[in-house]
Amino acid sequence: MEYRTENLQNYFRTAYSYQDLVDVLAHAEDGKLSYTSCSCIVAAPTANHGLLGVGEYCELRLEHLEAARALPYALAAEEEFNNLGNPRDGLTPWSDELRRQRVIPLIRAEILRRDGLKAQSTVQILDAEREMEVVAGSSYLK
């Protein structure tokens, strides 16, 4: 069954630092990531504290959730994250466990995408440095 995740993916790209992604991935893999938490997918990047688990909230939750919801893609990402918990069988309750199973691959994919961009950037820098060395050593400049 297909689930919409475009806005979640865009939110990861625009609102999350690399370290935020690593942290929320570990949080999800530990079974702590929840839709009903101060550290849900949407609020986590603007939280001024460590990631919290199911039903845990800080005293400033409304402020950092409001700040997060003002970010591009946030509202649609929040809805998509919620919908990832829907088993779509009409019988089973929505669950954070199902959300985690479905969001973990998305988080990993974004980390891998950034790792690839970093590797590509490093190669480009090395290529540019080599070109500068060749040009500096050529008789063209002498």
N, C-alpha and C positions, 0 to 999 in steps of 0.2 A: 504494500500500500504506500502511495506517495504522500509525502507531507511537504508543505511549503517551508522552505528554509532560506530563501534568498535574502530576506531582511535580516535574519540571524547572521548569515555569512557576512553581509555588508556591515552589520553592527560590530562583529568581531574585527573586521578590517579597519573600521574607523574609530571605535571607542576603546579598544583594548590595546594596551602595550604588549610587547612580547612576554614580559614577566606576568602581566595579568592573565594571559592565556595559559601559561605554565601553571600558575597558581590555581586557576579555576578548573583546569584539567585534573590536577591532583585532588582538588576538593570533590569533583564529580566522581573520580575513581574511588575515593574513600567513602562514597555513598552519602555525602553530606549536601550536595547541591540540591536545592529545593526551589520550587516556585513560590512557596510561602516562607520566605526568609528575607532578612535584610541583605543577604548576599545572593539574590537570584541573578540570573544571567544579565538582566538589565541594570540592576543597582550595583553590582560588584565593582565595576570600574570607577565609580564615584564614591565608594565607601571610604571612610577615613579610619578604618579599622580592619583587622584580619577578617577572613571569610567566616561567616556564621552558618550554622546548620539549620535543619528543619525547625520552623517555628521560632527561631531566635531572631531578635530585633534589637538594634541599638536605640538609644534615646533620640538620635538624629535621623532616624530612618526616613522620615517624610522629606527632610531636606535633601538628602542625597538621592533618594528615589526621584524626587521632582527634578533635580539637576540632571539625572540620567535620562529621564523621560524627555527632556528638552533636546537631547542629542539626536543627530540624524539617525533614522531607522529604528530608534528605540521603541516606540509604541508598537510598530508592526512586529519587531523582534520579540517583544514581550508576549504578544498574542501568539506568534509562532511557537515560542518556547512552551507556553501553556498548552497549545494544541498537540505538542509532541507527547503529552501524557495521555492522550485519548487512544484507547485500544481499538476503538471503532467497531466493537462487537455488540454494543448496546446493552451489555450485561456487566462487564467488568468496570470497576471505578477507574477514573483517571489516576495516574500515579507518577510520583517523582522518579521512581525506579525506571519506568518506561521512558520518561523524559531524559534521564541520564544515559540510558542505553542508546538513545537516538541522537543526543547532542555531543557525546564524547567523540564520535568520528568527525563531526564538524569542527570541533576544537582542534583535534589532531591535524586535520586537513589544513587549517589556517596556520598552525605552527609549521607544518611542512612547506606550505606555500612561502612563508617568510624565510625559512631556512634556504629554500631554493633561490629566492631573490637575493639573499645575503651572499650566497655562493656565487651567483651570477655577477653581482657587483664586485666581489673580490677578484674574480677573473678579469673583469673589465679594467680594474685598477692596475692589476699586474700587467695586462697587455699594454696599457697606456705607459706604464713605467718602462717596459721593455722598448717601446717605440721611442721614448725620450732618450734612452741610452743609445739606441742605434743612431738617432739623429745627432746626438751630441758627439758621437764617435765618427761620424761621416765627414768626408772631406768637403761636403757641401757647405758646412758652417765655417770652415777654416779659410 
